Amino acid sequence: MEGKLSKESTCSILEQVATDGKKRKMNLFNLDMIISVGILI
């Protein structure tokens, strides 16, 4: 996986509870990390 960012270093999982009571998981990406590493490459 050389040259690519790992999901663990750029993403975090956020859980939200919807109005129907169901939990929804969303992946939130750390754009600052993606940009800073992209500039170095």
Rosetta silent file (secondary structure, phi, psi, omega in degrees, C-alpha in Angstrom):
SEQUENCE: MEGKLSKESTCSILEQVATDGKKRKMNLFNLDMIISVGILI
SCORE:     score description
SCORE:     0.000 S_00000001
   1 L     0.000   32.032 -178.297    0.000    0.000    0.000 S_00000001
   2 L   -69.502  137.098  178.866    2.926    2.278   -0.639 S_00000001
   3 L    87.448   -3.359  179.777    2.044    5.793   -1.768 S_00000001
   4 L  -119.792  152.055  176.778   -1.508    5.626   -0.449 S_00000001
   5 L   -83.806  140.728  176.459   -3.014    6.832    2.807 S_00000001
   6 L   -80.326  151.207 -179.784   -4.508    4.223    5.097 S_00000001
   7 H   -62.586  -34.262 -178.400   -8.126    4.557    6.082 S_00000001
   8 H   -65.832  -31.310 -177.302   -7.153    4.423    9.776 S_00000001
   9 H   -86.279  -15.377 -175.968   -4.954    7.519    9.519 S_00000001
  10 H  -119.847   -1.047 -171.845   -7.417    9.685    7.604 S_00000001
  11 E  -135.913  144.254  171.404  -10.846    8.548    8.757 S_00000001
  12 E  -131.048  153.171 -177.451  -12.860    8.339   11.950 S_00000001
  13 E  -101.476  128.166  179.109  -16.253    6.742   12.501 S_00000001
  14 E  -116.179  132.892  177.349  -19.056    8.854   13.929 S_00000001
  15 E  -105.657  134.344  175.854  -22.315    7.344   15.124 S_00000001
  16 E  -123.779  146.904  174.662  -25.543    9.310   15.016 S_00000001
  17 E  -102.028  121.745 -178.952  -28.953    8.361   16.321 S_00000001
  18 L   -80.748  171.496 -179.023  -31.701    9.218   13.855 S_00000001
  19 L   -64.860  -22.644  177.905  -35.211   10.309   14.779 S_00000001
  20 L   -85.087    1.941  176.336  -36.415    6.738   14.182 S_00000001
  21 L    90.539   -4.568 -179.779  -33.997    5.507   16.883 S_00000001
  22 L   -83.343  142.654  176.303  -31.612    3.709   14.513 S_00000001
  23 E   -87.472  136.023  177.145  -27.873    4.262   14.825 S_00000001
  24 E  -122.415  131.955  178.429  -26.079    5.285   11.672 S_00000001
  25 E   -99.380  134.298  178.523  -22.300    5.117   11.265 S_00000001
  26 E  -126.413  140.898  173.801  -20.574    7.683    9.084 S_00000001
  27 E   -90.060  122.619  175.983  -16.954    7.848    7.989 S_00000001
  28 E  -108.268  123.946 -177.111  -15.496   11.304    8.466 S_00000001
  29 E   -94.336  139.202  179.236  -12.288   11.955    6.577 S_00000001
  30 L   -84.447   93.767 -175.648   -9.551   14.206    7.955 S_00000001
  31 H   -64.275  -34.417  177.553   -9.080   16.528    4.979 S_00000001
  32 H   -59.263  -42.815  179.252   -6.145   18.346    6.617 S_00000001
  33 H   -66.102  -43.498 -179.013   -4.207   15.070    6.795 S_00000001
  34 H   -62.457  -44.413 -179.957   -5.030   14.149    3.197 S_00000001
  35 H   -67.051  -45.510 -176.636   -3.948   17.566    1.895 S_00000001
  36 H   -64.983  -39.057  177.130   -0.757   17.769    3.963 S_00000001
  37 H   -72.317  -36.067  178.503    0.433   14.333    2.893 S_00000001
  38 H   -63.077  -35.443  178.878   -0.600   15.024   -0.694 S_00000001
  39 H   -68.692  -34.280 -178.259    1.563   18.156   -0.745 S_00000001
  40 H   -73.918  -23.845 -175.757    4.593   16.168    0.476 S_00000001
  41 L   -79.208    0.000    0.000    4.278   13.531   -2.257 S_00000001
